[in-house]
Amino acid sequence: TEQIPLTTDDALMSLSRALITNPTNEGIQLIVRDSKKRTLIGFATIFWTWSTLQGGRIAIMNDLFLSEEYRGQGIADIVITECAQKAREHGALSLTWETSVDNKRAQAVYNRSGASKSHRWLHYTLPL
């Protein structure tokens, strides 16, 4: 089983600062709150990059996270729609993302989002 590496608070703060400082070139983070309690319940992170295959700018939804108690309520669908809108506004040709092969719950959300699942590409990571 592949282990997902844990990061440090300092690394996350550095990432957040880069996004806040330069959202036009780096990306953005959408914060999801419970509208009644005003508490943080999730987030989505979008990074801007380029695709030579598509011949233009694309958006990568690197993370979409919701607290366990808020899952299964359609909130992820709303977040994906908002991420797509932000990507469109930025001039991106597509919004892409990936998920774990065994994360069936997330795949159910993604399958109904209108996105197409790639059967042509595998994702590889080379730790540096």
C-alpha contacts under 8 A as a table, 3 or more apart, distances in Angstrom:
res1	aa1	res2	aa2	distance
7	T	11	A	6.54
7	T	12	L	7.27
8	T	11	A	5.20
8	T	12	L	6.42
9	D	12	L	5.09
9	D	13	M	6.09
10	D	13	M	5.07
10	D	14	S	6.15
11	A	14	S	5.08
11	A	15	L	6.29
12	L	15	L	5.05
12	L	16	S	6.15
13	M	16	S	5.03
13	M	17	R	6.06
14	S	17	R	5.14
14	S	18	A	6.26
15	L	18	A	5.18
15	L	19	L	6.41
16	S	19	L	5.18
16	S	20	I	6.13
16	S	29	Q	7.90
17	R	20	I	5.04
17	R	21	T	5.86
18	A	21	T	5.15
18	A	22	N	6.00
18	A	23	P	7.76
18	A	26	E	6.93
19	L	22	N	5.34
19	L	23	P	5.03
19	L	26	E	5.67
19	L	27	G	5.48
19	L	28	I	5.58
19	L	29	Q	7.29
20	I	23	P	5.87
20	I	28	I	7.32
22	N	25	N	5.79
22	N	26	E	5.71
22	N	27	G	7.36
23	P	26	E	5.23
23	P	27	G	4.75
23	P	28	I	5.50
24	T	27	G	6.40
24	T	90	H	7.97
25	N	48	W	6.57
26	E	47	F	5.92
26	E	48	W	5.88
27	G	45	T	7.48
27	G	46	I	5.37
27	G	47	F	4.18
27	G	48	W	5.35
28	I	45	T	5.97
28	I	46	I	5.34
28	I	47	F	6.62
29	Q	43	F	6.85
29	Q	44	A	5.67
29	Q	45	T	4.38
29	Q	46	I	6.18
30	L	43	F	5.43
30	L	44	A	5.14
30	L	45	T	6.35
30	L	83	C	7.94
31	I	40	L	7.15
31	I	42	G	6.21
31	I	43	F	4.50
31	I	44	A	6.74
32	V	40	L	5.98
32	V	41	I	5.63
32	V	42	G	4.85
32	V	43	F	5.32
33	R	37	K	7.97
33	R	38	R	5.62
33	R	39	T	5.27
33	R	40	L	4.47
33	R	41	I	5.21
33	R	42	G	6.87
34	D	37	K	5.44
34	D	38	R	5.04
34	D	39	T	5.42
34	D	40	L	6.54
34	D	41	I	6.28
35	S	38	R	5.24
35	S	39	T	7.77
41	I	66	L	5.77
41	I	67	S	5.35
41	I	70	Y	7.23
42	G	64	L	7.54
42	G	65	F	5.17
42	G	66	L	4.18
42	G	67	S	5.97
43	F	63	D	7.57
43	F	64	L	5.88
43	F	65	F	5.45
43	F	66	L	6.72
44	A	61	M	6.94
44	A	62	N	7.49
44	A	63	D	5.25
44	A	64	L	4.28
44	A	65	F	6.37
44	A	79	V	7.32
44	A	83	C	7.69
45	T	61	M	5.70
45	T	62	N	5.58
45	T	63	D	5.17
45	T	64	L	6.70
46	I	59	A	6.23
46	I	60	I	5.39
46	I	61	M	4.44
46	I	62	N	5.88
46	I	63	D	7.45
46	I	83	C	7.36
47	F	59	A	5.71
47	F	60	I	5.16
47	F	61	M	6.56
47	F	62	N	6.92
48	W	57	R	7.04
48	W	58	I	6.08
48	W	59	A	4.79
48	W	60	I	6.40
48	W	92	A	7.98
49	T	57	R	5.73
49	T	58	I	5.52
49	T	59	A	6.27
49	T	60	I	7.43
50	W	55	G	7.64
50	W	56	G	5.59
50	W	57	R	4.24
50	W	58	I	5.48
51	S	54	Q	5.27
51	S	55	G	5.75
51	S	56	G	5.60
51	S	57	R	6.12
51	S	58	I	6.40
52	T	55	G	4.72
52	T	56	G	6.68
54	Q	57	R	8.00
54	Q	93	L	7.49
56	G	92	A	7.25
56	G	93	L	6.60
57	R	91	G	6.93
57	R	92	A	4.87
57	R	93	L	6.08
57	R	94	S	7.95
58	I	87	A	7.60
58	I	91	G	7.95
58	I	92	A	4.45
58	I	93	L	5.35
58	I	94	S	5.19
58	I	95	L	6.17
58	I	96	T	7.62
59	A	87	A	5.88
59	A	92	A	5.92
59	A	93	L	7.79
59	A	94	S	6.19
59	A	95	L	4.73
59	A	96	T	6.28
60	I	95	L	5.68
60	I	96	T	4.88
60	I	97	W	5.69
61	M	64	L	7.13
61	M	83	C	7.56
61	M	95	L	6.70
61	M	96	T	5.99
61	M	97	W	5.07
62	N	97	W	6.14
62	N	98	E	7.64
64	L	76	A	7.78
66	L	70	Y	6.34
66	L	71	R	6.31
66	L	76	A	7.44
67	S	70	Y	5.60
67	S	71	R	6.75
68	E	71	R	5.44
70	Y	73	Q	6.32
70	Y	75	I	7.39
71	R	74	G	7.42
71	R	75	I	7.10
71	R	76	A	7.45
72	G	75	I	7.50
73	Q	76	A	7.85
74	G	77	D	5.31
74	G	78	I	6.67
75	I	78	I	5.11
75	I	79	V	6.28
76	A	79	V	4.96
76	A	80	I	6.15
76	A	109	V	7.13
77	D	80	I	5.21
77	D	81	T	6.25
77	D	109	V	6.71
77	D	113	S	6.71
78	I	81	T	5.11
78	I	82	E	6.20
79	V	82	E	5.03
79	V	83	C	6.08
80	I	83	C	4.99
80	I	84	A	6.12
80	I	113	S	7.48
81	T	84	A	5.12
81	T	85	Q	6.24
82	E	85	Q	5.00
82	E	86	K	6.21
83	C	86	K	5.11
83	C	87	A	6.13
83	C	95	L	7.84
84	A	87	A	5.02
84	A	88	R	6.11
84	A	94	S	7.94
84	A	95	L	6.18
85	Q	88	R	5.04
85	Q	89	E	6.17
86	K	89	E	5.07
86	K	90	H	6.25
87	A	90	H	5.05
87	A	91	G	6.41
87	A	92	A	5.27
87	A	93	L	7.95
87	A	94	S	7.36
87	A	95	L	6.60
88	R	91	G	5.13
88	R	92	A	5.45
88	R	93	L	7.22
88	R	94	S	7.83
89	E	92	A	7.53
92	A	95	L	7.28
99	T	103	N	6.78
99	T	106	A	7.31
99	T	107	Q	7.37
100	S	103	N	5.21
101	V	104	K	7.43
103	N	106	A	5.62
103	N	107	Q	6.32
104	K	107	Q	4.91
104	K	108	A	6.17
105	R	108	A	5.28
105	R	109	V	6.74
106	A	109	V	5.19
106	A	110	Y	6.21
107	Q	110	Y	4.93
107	Q	111	N	5.83
108	A	111	N	5.16
108	A	112	R	6.49
109	V	112	R	5.49
109	V	113	S	6.37
110	Y	113	S	5.05
110	Y	114	G	7.45
110	Y	115	A	6.61
111	N	114	G	6.50
111	N	115	A	6.44
111	N	116	S	7.24
111	N	117	K	7.49
112	R	115	A	7.50
118	S	121	W	6.10
